[in-house]
Amino acid sequence: MIKIPNLENIKAVSIPLRDFNKEVYKLIGQDAERVGITTQQLIVLFEVANNPLGGLEQLSETMQLSASTLSGIVDRLVKTELLVRERSERDRRHLELRISPAGGERVREAFNPETSVFLQRMSFALQLPEEDLQTMMRVQRQMLARIRGEDETTPSK
């Protein structure tokens, strides 16, 4: 048997975070499926809609996915005319991504507060006392900084 120091505490901290992320992803997936796209496609459309005129590299950094993974998703979104890829006006060597009107409509439809399972459930979850939410976020930032080997007082990305 292999002994890992603090294993029970590691599990107690990491498993609920993993489960939280899985549930959030699943809820977003339900909204994506309702509008006929994949979870990753919805997230890409949302990111591009909120960060227009960025390229694949910027999107890759924001989403913390490899450019090759994103490239396939972006290709499919361009092919279905939900995303537009065009030469930058500022630098003709670079391609920029922007959401098409149809893509914007899909995002609005997916995240309509009346029908979005994700927004409804998160709204309910965020009804926890403000102090509890602030404490949770502060502790998560501190733990992430420590895991990354960073100074906790320095804001990270």
Phi and psi in degrees as GROMACS dihedral restraints (atoms count N, CA, C in turn):
[ dihedral_restraints ]
;  ai    aj    ak    al  type     phi  dphi    fc
    3     4     5     6     1   -94.2    20    10
    4     5     6     7     1   128.4    20    10
    6     7     8     9     1   -96.6    20    10
    7     8     9    10     1   129.6    20    10
    9    10    11    12     1  -119.0    20    10
   10    11    12    13     1   122.2    20    10
   12    13    14    15     1   -60.5    20    10
   13    14    15    16     1   138.7    20    10
   15    16    17    18     1    62.9    20    10
   16    17    18    19     1    25.1    20    10
   18    19    20    21     1   -57.2    20    10
   19    20    21    22     1   -42.8    20    10
   21    22    23    24     1   -63.5    20    10
   22    23    24    25     1   -41.0    20    10
   24    25    26    27     1   -68.2    20    10
   25    26    27    28     1   -38.4    20    10
   27    28    29    30     1   -59.8    20    10
   28    29    30    31     1   -47.2    20    10
   30    31    32    33     1   -63.1    20    10
   31    32    33    34     1   -43.6    20    10
   33    34    35    36     1   -62.2    20    10
   34    35    36    37     1   -28.6    20    10
   36    37    38    39     1   -88.4    20    10
   37    38    39    40     1   -45.6    20    10
   39    40    41    42     1   -81.3    20    10
   40    41    42    43     1   -35.5    20    10
   42    43    44    45     1   -65.1    20    10
   43    44    45    46     1   -45.8    20    10
   45    46    47    48     1   -62.0    20    10
   46    47    48    49     1   -34.7    20    10
   48    49    50    51     1   -66.7    20    10
   49    50    51    52     1   -42.8    20    10
   51    52    53    54     1   -61.6    20    10
   52    53    54    55     1   -44.2    20    10
   54    55    56    57     1   -65.0    20    10
   55    56    57    58     1   -39.1    20    10
   57    58    59    60     1   -61.0    20    10
   58    59    60    61     1   -48.4    20    10
   60    61    62    63     1   -62.0    20    10
   61    62    63    64     1   -40.6    20    10
   63    64    65    66     1   -62.7    20    10
   64    65    66    67     1   -42.0    20    10
   66    67    68    69     1   -66.3    20    10
   67    68    69    70     1   -42.7    20    10
   69    70    71    72     1   -60.7    20    10
   70    71    72    73     1   -46.6    20    10
   72    73    74    75     1   -61.9    20    10
   73    74    75    76     1   -40.6    20    10
   75    76    77    78     1   -64.8    20    10
   76    77    78    79     1   -41.5    20    10
   78    79    80    81     1   -65.8    20    10
   79    80    81    82     1   -43.6    20    10
   81    82    83    84     1   -62.4    20    10
   82    83    84    85     1   -37.2    20    10
   84    85    86    87     1   -61.6    20    10
   85    86    87    88     1   -37.6    20    10
   87    88    89    90     1   -65.0    20    10
   88    89    90    91     1   -41.0    20    10
   90    91    92    93     1   -67.3    20    10
   91    92    93    94     1   -39.9    20    10
   93    94    95    96     1   -63.4    20    10
   94    95    96    97     1   -46.7    20    10
   96    97    98    99     1   -60.4    20    10
   97    98    99   100     1   -38.2    20    10
   99   100   101   102     1   -60.0    20    10
  100   101   102   103     1   -31.5    20    10
  102   103   104   105     1  -102.6    20    10
  103   104   105   106     1     8.5    20    10
  105   106   107   108     1    82.6    20    10
  106   107   108   109     1    25.7    20    10
  108   109   110   111     1  -134.0    20    10
  109   110   111   112     1   172.2    20    10
  111   112   113   114     1   -85.1    20    10
  112   113   114   115     1   164.9    20    10
  114   115   116   117     1   -57.9    20    10
  115   116   117   118     1   -48.1    20    10
  117   118   119   120     1   -63.3    20    10
  118   119   120   121     1   -38.2    20    10
  120   121   122   123     1   -63.5    20    10
  121   122   123   124     1   -42.3    20    10
  123   124   125   126     1   -62.8    20    10
  124   125   126   127     1   -43.3    20    10
  126   127   128   129     1   -64.4    20    10
  127   128   129   130     1   -41.7    20    10
  129   130   131   132     1   -62.2    20    10
  130   131   132   133     1   -47.5    20    10
  132   133   134   135     1   -59.0    20    10
  133   134   135   136     1   -43.2    20    10
  135   136   137   138     1   -61.8    20    10
  136   137   138   139     1   -45.8    20    10
  138   139   140   141     1   -63.2    20    10
  139   140   141   142     1   -43.9    20    10
  141   142   143   144     1   -66.8    20    10
  142   143   144   145     1   -39.7    20    10
  144   145   146   147     1   -61.2    20    10
  145   146   147   148     1   -34.2    20    10
  147   148   149   150     1   -95.6    20    10
  148   149   150   151     1    -7.2    20    10
  150   151   152   153     1  -137.8    20    10
  151   152   153   154     1    65.6    20    10
  153   154   155   156     1   -66.9    20    10
  154   155   156   157     1   160.3    20    10
  156   157   158   159     1    65.8    20    10
  157   158   159   160     1    24.6    20    10
  159   160   161   162     1  -100.1    20    10
  160   161   162   163     1   164.6    20    10
  162   163   164   165     1  -104.0    20    10
  163   164   165   166     1  -173.9    20    10
  165   166   167   168     1   -62.3    20    10
  166   167   168   169     1   -38.5    20    10
  168   169   170   171     1   -63.4    20    10
  169   170   171   172     1   -45.2    20    10
  171   172   173   174     1   -63.5    20    10
  172   173   174   175     1   -43.6    20    10
  174   175   176   177     1   -63.7    20    10
  175   176   177   178     1   -40.8    20    10
  177   178   179   180     1   -59.5    20    10
  178   179   180   181     1   -44.0    20    10
  180   181   182   183     1   -65.9    20    10
  181   182   183   184     1   -45.4    20    10
  183   184   185   186     1   -61.7    20    10
  184   185   186   187     1   -44.0    20    10
  186   187   188   189     1   -88.0    20    10
  187   188   189   190     1    -8.1    20    10
  189   190   191   192     1    56.5    20    10
  190   191   192   193     1    45.0    20    10
  192   193   194   195     1  -124.8    20    10
  193   194   195   196     1   154.6    20    10
  195   196   197   198     1   -69.0    20    10
  196   197   198   199     1   152.4    20    10
  198   199   200   201     1   -60.8    20    10
  199   200   201   202     1   -35.3    20    10
  201   202   203   204     1   -67.6    20    10
  202   203   204   205     1   -38.8    20    10
  204   205   206   207     1   -64.2    20    10
  205   206   207   208     1   -46.5    20    10
  207   208   209   210     1   -66.5    20    10
  208   209   210   211     1   -33.7    20    10
  210   211   212   213     1   -56.8    20    10
  211   212   213   214     1   -44.1    20    10
  213   214   215   216     1   -64.6    20    10
  214   215   216   217     1   -41.6    20    10
  216   217   218   219     1   -64.1    20    10
  217   218   219   220     1   -46.7    20    10
  219   220   221   222     1   -62.9    20    10
  220   221   222   223     1   -42.4    20    10
  222   223   224   225     1   -56.7    20    10
  223   224   225   226     1   -45.1    20    10
  225   226   227   228     1   -66.2    20    10
  226   227   228   229     1   -38.1    20    10
  228   229   230   231     1   -69.0    20    10
  229   230   231   232     1   -36.2    20    10
  231   232   233   234     1   -67.2    20    10
  232   233   234   235     1   -44.1    20    10
  234   235   236   237     1   -61.7    20    10
  235   236   237   238     1   -35.1    20    10
  237   238   239   240     1   -90.8    20    10
  238   239   240   241     1     7.9    20    10
  240   241   242   243     1    61.8    20    10
  241   242   243   244     1    31.8    20    10
  243   244   245   246     1   -96.8    20    10
  244   245   246   247     1   -16.7    20    10
  246   247   248   249     1  -136.3    20    10
  247   248   249   250     1   148.5    20    10
  249   250   251   252     1  -119.1    20    10
  250   251   252   253     1   132.7    20    10
  252   253   254   255     1  -114.0    20    10
  253   254   255   256     1   122.9    20    10
  255   256   257   258     1  -145.3    20    10
  256   257   258   259     1   159.5    20    10
  258   259   260   261     1   -64.6    20    10
  259   260   261   262     1   140.4    20    10
  261   262   263   264     1   -69.4    20    10
  262   263   264   265     1   137.0    20    10
  264   265   266   267     1   -68.8    20    10
  265   266   267   268     1   -32.8    20    10
  267   268   269   270     1   -78.2    20    10
  268   269   270   271     1   -35.6    20    10
  270   271   272   273     1  -145.1    20    10
  271   272   273   274     1   102.3    20    10
  273   274   275   276     1   -62.3    20    10
  274   275   276   277     1   -14.1    20    10
  276   277   278   279     1   -76.6    20    10
  277   278   279   280     1   -20.8    20    10
  279   280   281   282     1  -101.8    20    10
  280   281   282   283     1   145.8    20    10
  282   283   284   285     1  -100.9    20    10
  283   284   285   286     1   137.3    20    10
  285   286   287   288     1  -112.1    20    10
  286   287   288   289     1   152.5    20    10
  288   289   290   291     1  -110.4    20    10
  289   290   291   292     1   138.7    20    10
  291   292   293   294     1  -144.3    20    10
  292   293   294   295     1   153.2    20    10
  294   295   296   297     1   -79.9    20    10
  295   296   297   298     1   141.2    20    10
  297   298   299   300     1   -83.3    20    10
  298   299   300   301     1   165.8    20    10
  300   301   302   303     1   -55.7    20    10
  301   302   303   304     1   -40.9    20    10
  303   304   305   306     1   -65.6    20    10
  304   305   306   307     1   -38.4    20    10
  306   307   308   309     1   -66.0    20    10
  307   308   309   310     1   -41.5    20    10
  309   310   311   312     1   -61.4    20    10
  310   311   312   313     1   -38.7    20    10
  312   313   314   315     1   -65.0    20    10
  313   314   315   316     1   -40.0    20    10
  315   316   317   318     1   -62.2    20    10
  316   317   318   319     1   -42.3    20    10
  318   319   320   321     1   -65.3    20    10
  319   320   321   322     1   -45.5    20    10
  321   322   323   324     1   -61.5    20    10
  322   323   324   325     1   -40.5    20    10
  324   325   326   327     1   -66.6    20    10
  325   326   327   328     1   -43.8    20    10
  327   328   329   330     1   -63.7    20    10
  328   329   330   331     1   -40.7    20    10
  330   331   332   333     1  -104.2    20    10
  331   332   333   334     1    29.8    20    10
  333   334   335   336     1   -68.8    20    10
  334   335   336   337     1   121.9    20    10
  336   337   338   339     1   -57.3    20    10
  337   338   339   340     1   -24.9    20    10
  339   340   341   342     1   -72.9    20    10
  340   341   342   343     1   -29.4    20    10
  342   343   344   345     1  -122.3    20    10
  343   344   345   346     1   -11.4    20    10
  345   346   347   348     1   -75.8    20    10
  346   347   348   349     1   114.3    20    10
  348   349   350   351     1   -63.1    20    10
  349   350   351   352     1   -40.9    20    10
  351   352   353   354     1   -58.3    20    10
  352   353   354   355     1   -52.1    20    10
  354   355   356   357     1   -65.4    20    10
  355   356   357   358     1   -37.7    20    10
  357   358   359   360     1   -66.3    20    10
  358   359   360   361     1   -44.7    20    10
  360   361   362   363     1   -70.8    20    10
  361   362   363   364     1   -38.9    20    10
  363   364   365   366     1   -67.4    20    10
  364   365   366   367     1   -36.9    20    10
  366   367   368   369     1   -59.4    20    10
  367   368   369   370     1   -43.0    20    10
  369   370   371   372     1   -65.1    20    10
  370   371   372   373     1   -45.2    20    10
  372   373   374   375     1   -62.2    20    10
  373   374   375   376     1   -36.0    20    10
  375   376   377   378     1   -77.7    20    10
  376   377   378   379     1     2.9    20    10
  378   379   380   381     1   -81.1    20    10
  379   380   381   382     1    -0.1    20    10
  381   382   383   384     1   -59.6    20    10
  382   383   384   385     1   156.9    20    10
  384   385   386   387     1   -56.0    20    10
  385   386   387   388     1   138.2    20    10
  387   388   389   390     1   -53.6    20    10
  388   389   390   391     1   -40.8    20    10
  390   391   392   393     1   -61.4    20    10
  391   392   393   394     1   -40.0    20    10
  393   394   395   396     1   -65.4    20    10
  394   395   396   397     1   -42.8    20    10
  396   397   398   399     1   -62.5    20    10
  397   398   399   400     1   -44.6    20    10
  399   400   401   402     1   -64.1    20    10
  400   401   402   403     1   -40.6    20    10
  402   403   404   405     1   -63.4    20    10
  403   404   405   406     1   -44.9    20    10
  405   406   407   408     1   -59.6    20    10
  406   407   408   409     1   -46.4    20    10
  408   409   410   411     1   -66.2    20    10
  409   410   411   412     1   -39.1    20    10
  411   412   413   414     1   -64.6    20    10
  412   413   414   415     1   -45.4    20    10
  414   415   416   417     1   -65.3    20    10
  415   416   417   418     1   -40.2    20    10
  417   418   419   420     1   -62.0    20    10
  418   419   420   421     1   -43.2    20    10
  420   421   422   423     1   -62.4    20    10
  421   422   423   424     1   -42.2    20    10
  423   424   425   426     1   -64.7    20    10
  424   425   426   427     1   -44.5    20    10
  426   427   428   429     1   -65.0    20    10
  427   428   429   430     1   -42.4    20    10
  429   430   431   432     1   -61.7    20    10
  430   431   432   433     1   -43.2    20    10
  432   433   434   435     1   -60.7    20    10
  433   434   435   436     1   -43.1    20    10
  435   436   437   438     1   -66.5    20    10
  436   437   438   439     1   -40.7    20    10
  438   439   440   441     1   -62.4    20    10
  439   440   441   442     1   -37.2    20    10
  441   442   443   444     1   -78.8    20    10
  442   443   444   445     1    -8.9    20    10
  444   445   446   447     1    77.8    20    10
  445   446   447   448     1    23.7    20    10
  447   448   449   450     1   -98.4    20    10
  448   449   450   451     1   165.0    20    10
  450   451   452   453     1   -73.6    20    10
  451   452   453   454     1   126.8    20    10
  453   454   455   456     1   -63.1    20    10
  454   455   456   457     1   -23.5    20    10
  456   457   458   459     1   -84.8    20    10
  457   458   459   460     1   -13.2    20    10
  459   460   461   462     1   -89.4    20    10
  460   461   462   463     1   122.4    20    10
  462   463   464   465     1   -64.0    20    10
  463   464   465   466     1   137.3    20    10
  465   466   467   468     1  -102.2    20    10
  466   467   468   469     1   176.9    20    10
